[in-house]
């Protein structure tokens, strides 16, 4: 399968985005409705974060396997053949919640944060937007995730916030920490990580493992869209959604995930590429075909 087809992933909802301020889905029904819109617009993979279902707590993450099962079942029912990509990211050593959700849901794919990052953002007045923190992903923690993914035949998608993290993925492969088609996600736009820069993007694929499928996650406003276009032109896979941005290419607010995916599909088409179906996405990533 050549890169003439672009896989589109939709990141339906963020980690802490407040549903009282932004149109992010929280309940299984809301997640399924947003997924259906994105699926109909061309997304074959849904990147799924889980939220607390308690009243007034929808801005908080959840690692309740019952919530994971309800959300993923609702998305699968709404989008025939869709690929589920479940988040796993947590700060700290305790990964029992994400692993319990992986075991319950058994998604086809899951995010695997591939290295640590000082997670920082500073305001114009010099104050920190939040207390400086470390998003800690040391190798033993990554190995815990990969052991369970290997056991359950879950495809890892390696989230890379900086160039050194991209280079580390080839070492994980050489060390035998995972097998199969390497998939690398260049996360650009986090203030203390790689900037959302088309010139930098052009260099990054050479540092990914040989034969890797790569995509970009671009965080920001209207400035991300030229870099999405560059991703499509360079043969990368595409991702958008309300986790990553609230803004359309013209700077207007996005009505939902479907509108964002529609705009992203247009990037692929302008680059002369088609949009991969779920079956084609499975083939490109080395996933098992649906029975």
VOGU-3710 file (C-alpha; in Angstrom, 3 decimals, decimal comma):
1> xxxxxxxxxx> 0,000/0,000/0,000  1,657/3,232/-1,100  1,426/6,673/0,463  -1,068/7,745/-2,195  -3,695/7,254/0,504  -3,687/9,296/3,707  -4,975/7,837/6,944  -6,988/10,415/8,878  -7,182/10,145/12,670  -9,692/12,175/14,669
11> xxxxxxxxxx> -8,779/13,097/18,262  -12,301/13,521/19,532  -11,795/15,226/22,881  -8,873/16,426/24,977  -7,455/15,587/28,379  -8,751/18,471/30,497  -10,723/20,672/28,084  -13,800/21,969/29,905  -17,034/20,985/28,119  -18,695/24,041/29,696
21> xxxxxxxxxx> -16,327/26,255/27,690  -15,700/24,239/24,505  -17,843/21,852/22,405  -15,978/18,691/23,436  -17,855/15,393/23,823  -17,900/13,606/27,189  -20,633/10,949/27,360  -20,621/7,758/25,263  -23,526/9,171/23,242  -21,705/12,445/22,577
31> xxxxxxxxxx> -18,490/10,639/21,695  -20,344/8,371/19,276  -22,116/11,298/17,599  -18,864/13,222/17,120  -17,122/10,074/15,902  -19,883/9,451/13,361  -19,475/12,968/11,951  -15,697/12,527/11,727  -16,033/9,037/10,230  -18,425/10,289/7,563
41> xxxxxxxxxx> -15,934/13,066/6,724  -13,105/10,570/6,197  -11,548/9,635/9,553  -10,821/5,912/9,796  -9,158/6,054/13,251  -10,625/7,564/16,435  -8,140/8,597/19,117  -10,094/8,226/22,336  -9,628/10,008/25,665  -11,974/9,139/28,511
51> xxxxxxxxxx> -13,722/11,631/30,768  -15,363/11,394/34,148  -19,100/10,795/33,774  -19,925/12,311/37,187  -22,092/15,464/37,098  -19,950/18,573/36,696  -16,739/16,511/36,317  -16,654/16,147/32,533  -13,411/18,127/32,343  -11,568/15,459/34,344
61> xxxxxxxxxx> -9,988/12,319/32,870  -11,204/8,846/33,780  -9,466/5,474/33,814  -12,602/3,521/34,691  -12,684/0,413/32,444  -16,499/0,566/32,460  -16,346/4,080/30,965  -13,758/2,929/28,420  -15,951/0,009/27,378  -19,109/2,125/27,100
71> xxxxxxxxxx> -17,389/4,841/25,043  -15,576/2,481/22,689  -18,622/0,254/22,158  -20,714/3,316/21,317  -18,119/4,538/18,801  -17,801/1,127/17,186  -21,586/0,832/16,871  -21,788/4,276/15,239  -18,856/3,776/12,834  -18,716/0,360/11,187
81> xxxxxxxxxx> -15,145/-0,840/10,862  -13,543/2,127/12,621  -10,114/1,661/14,247  -10,005/2,606/17,942  -6,773/4,203/19,198  -6,923/4,521/22,983  -4,897/7,034/24,961  -2,565/5,796/27,700  -0,793/8,934/28,896  -0,471/9,519/32,642
91> xxxxxxxxxx> 1,982/11,459/34,795  3,726/9,330/37,414  4,624/5,678/37,865  1,122/4,259/38,315  -0,045/2,968/34,929  -2,638/0,544/36,320  -5,573/2,634/35,046  -4,487/2,787/31,397  -3,487/-0,880/31,412  -6,857/-1,903/32,861
101> xxxxxxxxxx> -8,607/0,034/30,085  -6,430/-1,586/27,418  -7,278/-5,019/28,790  -11,014/-4,270/28,896  -11,364/-2,576/25,503  -8,615/-4,344/23,525  -8,362/-1,523/20,995  -6,644/-2,146/17,681  -4,139/0,623/18,468  -3,033/2,718/21,406
111> xxxxxxxxxx> -0,891/5,780/21,958  2,492/5,195/23,566  4,291/8,346/24,684  7,853/7,672/23,629  9,859/9,958/25,900  9,814/12,516/28,694  9,251/16,245/28,308  9,334/19,331/30,506  5,697/20,300/29,891  5,713/24,084/30,064
121> xxxxxxxxxx> 3,733/27,098/28,928  4,360/30,720/29,846  2,067/33,742/29,646  2,905/37,079/28,050  3,401/38,572/31,533  6,089/36,013/32,399  3,925/33,872/34,673  3,648/30,119/34,144  0,316/29,040/32,657  0,500/26,076/35,048
131> xxxxxxxxxx> 3,197/24,936/37,499  6,154/23,526/35,508  5,808/19,761/35,306  7,550/16,756/33,801  5,555/14,461/31,552  7,592/11,442/32,606  7,957/8,566/30,182  11,144/6,683/31,099  11,988/3,461/29,288  10,746/1,094/32,062
141> xxxxxxxxxx> 7,337/2,816/31,958  7,221/2,580/28,164  8,160/-1,102/28,457  5,189/-1,706/30,788  2,835/-0,346/28,140  4,483/-2,236/25,297  4,440/-5,537/27,188  0,650/-5,325/27,521  0,225/-4,084/23,936  2,338/-6,978/22,665
151> xxxxxxxxxx> 0,328/-9,440/24,780  -3,016/-8,130/23,477  -1,845/-7,577/19,866  -2,405/-3,802/20,142  -0,497/-1,646/17,653  1,545/1,101/19,388  1,523/4,625/17,970  4,583/6,416/19,356  3,894/10,015/20,403  7,045/12,094/19,917
161> xxxxxxxxxx> 7,232/15,615/21,345  10,847/16,299/20,385  13,485/15,170/17,890  15,379/13,021/20,385  12,163/11,191/21,198  11,658/10,473/17,487  15,162/8,983/17,342  14,484/6,843/20,426  11,736/4,868/18,675  14,292/3,209/16,381
171> xxxxxxxxxx> 16,195/2,141/19,506  13,060/0,613/21,021  12,594/-1,360/17,824  16,241/-2,503/17,764  15,994/-3,523/21,441  13,022/-5,749/20,639  10,572/-3,759/22,768  7,957/-3,996/19,998  7,466/-5,563/16,575  5,403/-4,817/13,506
181> xxxxxxxxxx> 5,027/-1,633/11,462  6,591/1,286/13,368  4,257/4,282/13,613  5,600/7,647/14,733  3,461/10,671/15,571  5,273/14,022/15,405  3,553/16,183/18,032  4,208/19,818/17,133  2,974/22,968/18,830  3,409/22,166/22,533
191> xxxxxxxxxx> 5,247/25,229/23,836  8,218/23,273/25,255  8,308/20,671/22,476  8,755/20,803/18,712  7,271/23,949/17,148  4,606/23,684/14,482  7,022/24,477/11,658  6,882/23,192/8,087  10,658/23,499/7,626  11,307/21,326/10,692
201> xxxxxxxxxx> 8,658/18,829/9,590  10,502/18,257/6,305  13,522/16,971/8,278  11,752/14,706/10,766  10,860/11,601/8,686  14,562/10,799/8,186  14,907/10,256/11,953  12,021/7,793/12,188  12,686/4,037/11,924  13,106/2,677/8,417
211> xxxxxxxxxx> 9,750/1,840/6,884  7,795/3,770/9,513  4,356/5,208/8,952  4,382/8,760/10,292  1,757/11,355/11,073  1,564/14,800/12,627  -0,412/16,067/15,591  -0,482/19,844/15,317  -1,507/21,950/18,314  -2,623/25,532/17,743
221> xxxxxxxxxx> -4,943/27,786/15,790  -5,126/28,737/12,126  -1,291/28,558/11,834  -1,399/24,755/11,976  -3,191/24,330/8,658  -0,259/25,108/6,318  1,713/22,453/8,217  -1,145/19,978/7,786  -0,885/20,704/4,059  2,872/20,086/4,170
231> xxxxxxxxxx> 2,255/16,775/5,975  -0,054/15,695/3,171  2,460/16,739/0,509  5,329/14,883/2,208  3,355/11,615/2,408  2,495/11,720/6,099  -0,711/10,639/7,748  -3,086/13,260/9,094  -4,732/13,956/12,445  -7,050/16,638/13,775
241> xxxxxxxxxx> -9,901/16,980/16,242  -11,106/19,022/19,171  -8,234/17,691/21,287  -5,758/19,498/19,026  -7,522/22,656/17,853  -10,803/24,562/17,930  -10,032/26,525/14,761  -10,694/26,068/11,062  -8,230/27,142/8,351  -9,936/30,561/8,057
251> xxxxxxxxxx> -9,543/31,161/11,796  -13,215/30,614/12,601  -14,269/28,333/15,457  -14,911/24,726/14,470  -18,466/23,513/14,961  -17,201/20,023/15,768  -14,902/17,185/14,793  -16,622/16,535/11,489  -15,824/20,005/10,145  -12,173/19,677/11,152
261> xxxxxxxxxx> -11,822/16,281/9,454  -13,500/17,615/6,319  -10,907/20,407/6,151  -8,104/17,886/6,705  -9,392/15,609/3,945  -9,212/18,616/1,631  -5,477/18,901/2,457  -4,975/15,319/1,251  -6,956/15,954/-1,907  -4,969/19,098/-2,750
271> xxxxxxxxxx> -1,800/16,999/-2,393  -3,187/14,521/-4,931  -3,851/11,824/-2,343  -6,962/9,870/-1,522  -8,317/9,250/1,974  -7,759/5,747/3,340  -10,749/3,638/4,306  -10,649/1,756/7,614  -9,700/-1,424/5,731  -6,875/0,394/3,935
281> xxxxxxxxxx> -5,688/1,944/7,200  -5,548/-1,511/8,767  -3,460/-2,797/5,869  -1,051/0,147/6,024  -0,508/-0,271/9,774  -0,270/-4,059/9,710  -3,474/-4,557/11,701  -5,680/-7,611/11,396  -8,536/-7,269/8,932  -12,054/-7,335/10,340
291> x> -13,673/-10,761/10,220
//
